[in-house]
Amino acid sequence: MTHLHSPWTGMVPVDDTALFTNDTGGPGTPVVYLNGAYADLRHWDSVVADLGTADWRHVRFDERARGRSRRSVDYSFEACLRDIEVVLDAADVERPVLAGWSYGATLAVHWARRHPDRTLGVVAVDGAMPYDWIDDEARARLRRLFHRMRWILPVASRMGLAARMSAAQHAEVNIEVNELLGTLESVLDSIEAPVRYVVATGGHLGTDDAEMAKVRATLEPVLDRRPNIRVSATVPTNHARILRREFDAVADAVREVGRPAGPGDG
């Protein structure tokens, strides 16, 4: 598809779809960026600029029906995990830092547990908290919320804030990842690679500051028993704005778990 380690942008085919992918190339330590549930790769622009390309190689892609990627019949979490492997193989990246925001953070820690030999480190940006809260009432509430938002989703998708999915599909993506959060402690306990969290202090869509504080507090028992997992920074912003406002803290966390690549590193 491309010359080894050369900069390239293009579509990576997988299953019934294709993923828009951007790779800066070069010999630097590879960082693979995993987006929020409905976001596109543009949200990482400031992090990439802060790190630069002298020591770092940046691989970003839009998930299915996000950004410039094509639609699919499968928007499951498992499909998103498969997509990571396909993009890594297409880019010839063997052992990257995985930087994930929100939904992408949960993808990153699941990937790290399943592929310890292919994970240099993980940066989890205000996500991957083991918060067990989802029940039938919460599922119904999320479905109602996205149904009410159905008219604005096409506009939000053009801003990189929603997917080209139906409101019902948006809701099911959200429900599935929240169900997975309830079993996340065992995933985190199984990761050997260094993991650094960058944690916001403010709220999120449909969730106030106090509720988000409860979500983030569920990480504390994991931090107490897993020395490889730490909070790199706690930043005074909210969940939605963290990459834009606190990009330097995210870049610093990448530096903590990465390293300048030597000859022959992929």
N, C-alpha and C positions, 0 to 999 in steps of 0.2 A: 504493500500500500504506500509506504513512504521510504525514503532513504533513512537508514538507521540514525536516530537521534537528531535528525534535521527538523526545523520548525515546520509544522503542517497544521492545516485546518481542513476538516472534511467530515463526511458521514461514515460512521462505523456500523455495518449491518449486524443485527442480532435478532433472532427469532423472526417475527413478522414486521419488524420496524428497523429504523436506523437512527443512530444517535449522533447529534452534532458535537464534534470534538475539536478542541484546540490544544495544541501541544507546542510549547515554546522551544522544545528541543534542547540540545546542548548536553554537556557532560555532568552538569550539576546534580545534586541530590534530588530525586524526583519527588514531587508533592502532587498527590491526586486529590482533587477537591470534590466533595459530595454535597450537593445543594440541599436546601430546605425542601419540604415535601412538594411544593408547587412552584419553587423558584427556578431561575435559570442561572447560568454560569456568570452572568455579569455582576452578581453580588460580590464576587471575590476580587473584583478589579483592584481595589485599594490594597488588599493583602498581597496580591501578586506584585504590585508596584513597590510596596514597602520592602519585600524580600529581594526584588531584582532578579536578574538572570545570570549574574556572575557565578554564584554558587548553587543556584536552584533551578530546577527544570519543572515547569508548571504544566500539569495536564488537567484540563477541565472539560466537562461534557454536560450537556442537557439531558436529563432523564426523559423517558418516554412521554411524549405529548407536552413536554415543557420546552420553552425556548424555541429553538429551530429543529428539534428532533421530531420525528414522525409519531403518529398515533399508533396504538397497539390494541390488542384485545386483552392484554394482561398487564395490569398495573400493580401487581402484588409486590410485597417486600422481597420475596424470593426472586422475582424477576429483576428487581433492582440490584440484588446481590450478584446475579448472573451478569448483569450489564457491567459491573465493575471489572470482573474477570475478562470480559470480552474487550473492554477498552484498554486494560493493562496489556493484554496480549497484542492488540493492534498497535499500541505505542511502543512495544518491546520494553516495557517497564517491569522489572523483576521484584524490587523490594522498596516500595515508596513509603513516605509519610502519608497517612490518610488524614486529611483535614475535613471534618464534617460539621455542618451547621444544622441544628434542630433534627429533623428527620435524617439528614445526612450523618449526624453524629451517631445515631443508632445503627445505621448501616455500617459505619466505620468500625464500631466495637464488635459487631457480629462478624464482619469480615476478618478482623484481627484474631478473633477466637478460632475461626475455621481455618485460617491460613497464617499460622505463626511464622512460618519460614518466608512468607512473602510480605511481612509487615515490619517496617523499620520503627514506626511509632504511630501514635494516634493523637490528634488534636480534636477535642470535642467542644464545639462552640455552643454553649447554652442548650445542650441536648444530651441524650443518653442518660437520663436520670431514672433510677429504678422506682418509679412512682406507680403503685398499684391502686388505681382508682376507677377503672372503667367497669361499668355495670350496664344493665339494660336501660336504665333511665338515662345514663350518660350517652349511650349509643343513640337513643331517640332524640336527645337534645342536640347532638352533633348533626344528625340528619335534618332536623328542623332548621338549624343554623345555616347549613349550606343550601337548603331549599330556599330560604329567604334571600340568600346571596346570589341566587342563580342568574339574576339579570346583570349583575356587575362582574361576574367572572370573566366573560369575554374581554371586557375592558382591562381588567386586572392582568389577564394573561399577556397582553401587549406590553405591560410594564414589568414583566418577569415576576409577577406576584401570584399567578394562578396558572393552572394547566389547561390545555385544550381538551378537557374532560367535561362530562356532565356534572351537575351539582351532586348527584348521587354517587358518582365515582370519586369525586373529591372527598365526600364524607367517608366512604369505605376505606380510602387510603389512610385517613386520619384515625379511624376506629382501629384498623389493624395495627398501626404502629403503637397506639396507646395500649392495646392488649399486650404487645410485646414488651412494653416497659415494665409490666407487672412481673415478668420473669427475668429481668435484666441483671439482677444481682449475680446469678449463677454465671452469666456470660462474662461480666466484669471480673469475677473471681477466677476465671479460667484464662485471662489474657496475660501473656508473659511480656509483651512489648511495653515500653513506657507509654503512658497515657497522660495527657495534660488537658485539663478543663479550663476553659475561659467562660466565666459565669456572669450573667447580668444580674441586676438587682430589681429591675422593673417588671411590669406585667406583660401580658400577651393578649391577643385577640380573644375576647370572651373570658379572660381569666385576670383577676386583679392581682395587685402586688402581694397581698397576704397569701393567696393561693399559690402563686409562683414560689414564694418563700418556702412553703411546705414541700413543693415539688423538689426544689434544690436541696432541701435538708435531707432528703432520702439518700443523697450521695455520701453523707458523713460516715455511716458505718463502713462503707466500702473503703473510704480513705483511711480509716483507722486500722484496717487489717491488710491493706494492699499497698506496700511501699512504692510500687511502680506506678501507682495512680495518684496524681496530685492535682490540686487547683493551681494553675499557673497565675491566674489573675481573676479578681472579682471587680467588675467594672460598672460604673453608674449609668447604665442605659437600660433599654428594654430589649425584649427578645427580637423584635423585628428590626431594630436599628443597630444591633451590635456589630455587624460586619462593616457598616458604613462609618460608625462613630468610633469604634474601638479596634480598628484594623491593625493598629500597631501592636496591641496586646496579643492579638491572634498571631501576627507574624512572629512575635517573640516566643510564643508557645511552640510554633513550628521550629524555630531555631533550637529550642530546648531539646526536642526529641530527634532532630535531624543532625546532620554533620556535613561538612564539605566532602563531596565525593572524590575518591581517588581514581586512578586509571583502572579501567575495567569495570567500574561500578555501573549498574543499569538503572 
